[in-house]
Amino acid sequence: SISNLVKLGYSFGHAQNDLCGAMYFSYLLVFLEGIGLSPSDAGKVLIVGQLVDGMCTPIVGYISDRWDGLHFFNHNHSHDDHDGKKISTTCKYEGLVGREDHFWGLVGRRKTWYVGGLFLVTSTFWMLFTPIPIDETTSDDELSSSSSSSSFIMGLLSHHRVICYAIANSLFQAGWASVQVAHMAMVPEMTSILSERCFLNSIRYA
């Protein structure tokens, strides 16, 4: 059985994804068209992200099922064999239900993907809603001959806004899928009691 505090903590584990998803699906298309992208280009940015999400979801699930996690701590266990000799074994926080050291280690196999996805979501979501200024006065020839690195970068972003937003969207969707899959997959490893699993899934969507 797991404590109420752990259940409460788990219920907030997908909150950032839900908030970002609500803003993403409600406002991103409007925002992209509002800053000057055509409806066609704005749709391309969104569809690229959805394709990446569709590919990353099964990939993250497949790999995380076979991932041992990052072993920052080791457990040393000692026991006596049949001859009375002391045998020491090392546990690297891996296993399933019944092995608390697997899940509650600093970074278990699910937590590794969760934390990595959380970093991607946090670091890329704001990029989707950051306007890239349009420099319509700069031609491609002037852009290539620009001596200032900062003006070159801004000019390049201005000329390829669709690509920039598509890349940011792809990274965001990859992180979003990683957080979602890892968070859902934690449930059967947190408890073997069916009623608790049902409760955790219920409060996750509450």
C-alpha positions as CSV (number, residue, x, y, z in Angstrom):
1,S,0.0,0.0,0.0
2,I,1.2,3.5,-0.8
3,S,0.6,6.6,1.3
4,N,-1.9,9.4,0.6
5,L,1.0,11.8,0.2
6,V,2.4,9.7,-2.6
7,K,-1.0,9.5,-4.2
8,L,-1.4,13.3,-4.0
9,G,2.1,13.8,-5.5
10,Y,1.3,11.4,-8.4
11,S,-2.0,13.3,-9.1
12,F,0.0,16.4,-9.9
13,G,2.6,14.6,-12.1
14,H,0.8,15.3,-15.4
15,A,-0.5,18.8,-14.5
16,Q,2.1,20.7,-16.6
17,N,1.4,18.5,-19.6
18,D,-2.3,19.1,-19.3
19,L,-1.9,22.8,-19.0
20,C,0.5,23.0,-21.9
21,G,-1.8,20.8,-24.0
22,A,-4.9,22.9,-23.3
23,M,-3.1,26.1,-24.3
24,Y,-1.4,24.3,-27.3
25,F,-4.6,23.0,-28.9
26,S,-6.7,26.1,-28.0
27,Y,-4.4,28.9,-29.0
28,L,-1.3,27.9,-31.0
29,L,-3.1,28.0,-34.4
30,V,-4.6,31.4,-33.6
31,F,-1.3,32.7,-32.4
32,L,0.7,31.6,-35.5
33,E,-1.8,33.1,-37.8
34,G,-1.9,36.3,-35.7
35,I,1.9,36.8,-36.1
36,G,1.6,36.6,-39.9
37,L,1.9,32.9,-40.8
38,S,-0.6,31.8,-43.5
39,P,-3.3,29.2,-42.4
40,S,-1.4,26.7,-44.5
41,D,1.9,27.3,-42.8
42,A,0.4,27.3,-39.4
43,G,-1.3,24.0,-40.1
44,K,2.1,22.6,-41.3
45,V,3.6,23.5,-37.9
46,L,0.9,21.7,-36.0
47,I,0.8,18.6,-38.2
48,V,4.6,18.1,-37.9
49,G,4.2,18.1,-34.1
50,Q,1.4,15.6,-34.2
51,L,3.4,13.3,-36.4
52,V,6.3,13.5,-34.0
53,D,4.0,12.8,-31.1
54,G,2.6,9.8,-32.9
55,M,6.0,8.4,-33.5
56,C,7.5,9.2,-30.1
57,T,4.7,7.7,-28.0
58,P,5.3,4.0,-28.9
59,I,9.1,4.5,-29.2
60,V,9.3,5.9,-25.6
61,G,7.1,3.1,-24.3
62,Y,9.1,0.4,-26.0
63,I,12.5,1.8,-24.9
64,S,11.5,2.7,-21.3
65,D,10.2,-0.9,-20.8
66,R,13.7,-2.1,-21.5
67,W,15.5,0.7,-19.8
68,D,17.4,0.1,-16.5
69,G,17.5,3.7,-15.4
70,L,20.4,5.8,-14.3
71,H,22.0,4.2,-11.2
72,F,23.1,7.0,-8.9
73,F,22.9,4.9,-5.8
74,N,23.7,1.2,-5.2
75,H,22.4,-1.0,-2.5
76,N,24.8,-3.5,-1.0
77,H,23.2,-6.7,0.4
78,S,25.0,-9.2,2.4
79,H,23.8,-12.8,3.2
80,D,25.3,-16.1,4.2
81,D,25.5,-19.0,1.8
82,H,25.1,-22.7,2.8
83,D,28.7,-22.9,4.0
84,G,28.3,-19.9,6.2
85,K,30.4,-17.6,4.0
86,K,29.4,-14.0,3.7
87,I,28.2,-13.0,0.2
88,S,27.8,-9.4,-0.9
89,T,25.6,-8.4,-3.8
90,T,24.8,-5.0,-5.3
91,C,21.4,-3.8,-6.3
92,K,21.1,-1.0,-8.8
93,Y,17.5,0.1,-8.3
94,E,16.0,-2.2,-10.9
95,G,13.1,-4.6,-10.7
96,L,9.3,-4.4,-10.5
97,V,6.6,-4.4,-7.8
98,G,7.9,-5.6,-4.5
99,R,11.3,-4.0,-5.1
100,E,10.8,-0.5,-3.6
101,D,14.4,0.4,-4.5
102,H,13.5,0.2,-8.2
103,F,10.8,2.9,-8.1
104,W,12.0,5.0,-5.2
105,G,15.6,5.3,-6.4
106,L,16.7,8.8,-7.2
107,V,16.1,8.3,-10.9
108,G,14.4,5.0,-11.9
109,R,13.8,3.8,-15.4
110,R,10.4,5.6,-15.6
111,K,11.7,8.7,-13.8
112,T,14.6,9.0,-16.2
113,W,12.2,9.5,-19.2
114,Y,9.8,11.6,-17.1
115,V,12.5,14.1,-16.0
116,G,14.0,14.2,-19.5
117,G,10.5,14.9,-21.0
118,L,9.8,17.5,-18.4
119,F,13.0,19.3,-19.3
120,L,12.0,19.3,-23.0
121,V,8.5,20.5,-22.4
122,T,9.6,23.3,-20.1
123,S,12.5,24.5,-22.4
124,T,10.6,24.4,-25.7
125,F,6.9,25.3,-24.9
126,W,7.6,29.0,-24.6
127,M,9.3,29.0,-28.0
128,L,6.0,28.2,-29.6
129,F,4.5,31.4,-28.4
130,T,7.5,33.7,-29.0
131,P,7.0,35.9,-32.0
132,I,9.8,35.9,-34.5
133,P,10.0,39.4,-36.1
134,I,9.7,39.5,-39.9
135,D,12.4,41.4,-41.8
136,E,10.8,41.9,-45.2
137,T,13.5,44.4,-46.3
138,T,16.3,41.9,-46.2
139,S,16.9,39.8,-49.3
140,D,18.6,36.4,-49.3
141,D,21.8,38.0,-50.8
142,E,21.9,40.6,-48.1
143,L,21.3,37.9,-45.5
144,S,24.2,35.7,-46.6
145,S,26.6,38.7,-46.7
146,S,25.6,40.1,-43.3
147,S,28.6,40.6,-41.0
148,S,26.8,40.7,-37.7
149,S,26.2,37.2,-36.3
150,S,23.1,38.4,-34.3
151,S,21.5,40.1,-37.4
152,F,22.3,37.0,-39.5
153,I,20.6,34.7,-37.0
154,M,17.5,37.0,-36.7
155,G,17.3,37.3,-40.4
156,L,17.6,33.6,-40.9
157,L,14.8,33.0,-38.3
158,S,12.7,35.6,-40.0
159,H,13.1,33.9,-43.4
160,H,12.4,30.4,-42.1
161,R,9.8,30.9,-39.4
162,V,7.8,27.8,-40.3
163,I,10.9,25.6,-39.9
164,C,11.8,27.2,-36.6
165,Y,8.3,26.7,-35.1
166,A,8.1,23.2,-36.6
167,I,11.4,22.2,-34.8
168,A,10.3,23.7,-31.5
169,N,6.9,21.9,-31.9
170,S,8.7,18.6,-32.6
171,L,10.9,18.9,-29.5
172,F,7.9,19.9,-27.4
173,Q,5.8,16.9,-28.6
174,A,8.7,14.5,-28.0
175,G,9.0,15.8,-24.4
176,W,5.2,15.7,-24.0
177,A,5.0,12.1,-25.1
178,S,7.9,11.1,-22.8
179,V,6.2,12.7,-19.8
180,Q,2.8,11.1,-20.6
181,V,4.1,7.6,-21.2
182,A,6.5,7.5,-18.2
183,H,3.8,8.9,-15.9
184,M,1.2,6.4,-16.9
185,A,3.7,3.5,-16.8
186,M,4.6,4.3,-13.2
187,V,1.2,3.1,-11.9
188,P,1.8,-0.7,-12.1
189,E,5.3,-0.3,-10.7
190,M,4.0,1.8,-7.7
191,T,1.6,-0.8,-6.4
192,S,0.3,-4.3,-7.2
193,I,-3.1,-3.6,-5.6
194,L,-5.8,-3.2,-8.3
195,S,-7.9,-0.8,-6.3
196,E,-4.9,1.5,-5.8
197,R,-4.0,1.4,-9.5
198,C,-7.6,2.3,-10.3
199,F,-7.5,5.2,-7.8
200,L,-4.2,6.5,-9.2
201,N,-5.5,6.5,-12.7
202,S,-8.7,8.3,-11.6
203,I,-6.9,11.1,-9.8
204,R,-4.5,11.4,-12.7
205,Y,-7.3,12.5,-14.9
206,A,-9.3,14.4,-12.2
